[in-house]
Amino acid sequence: MNFLEVIQAETDLATARITALNAFYRFKTAEWELRHARGTLDLNRFLNL
């Protein structure tokens, strides 16, 4: 494996991690929006009030 392949593999890994985090963020956002629409979102729990 040459240097360029190593750099490409590291870039691909970083991209995959960012993609996974972005998907998790979108999932949690959609979950909160659904709970808000249902009227079951307790903001006090999330804001530690």
HELIX and SHEET records of a PDB file:
HELIX    1   1 PHE A    3  ARG A   38  1                                  36    
HELIX    2   2 LEU A   43  LEU A   47  1                                   5    
END                                                                             
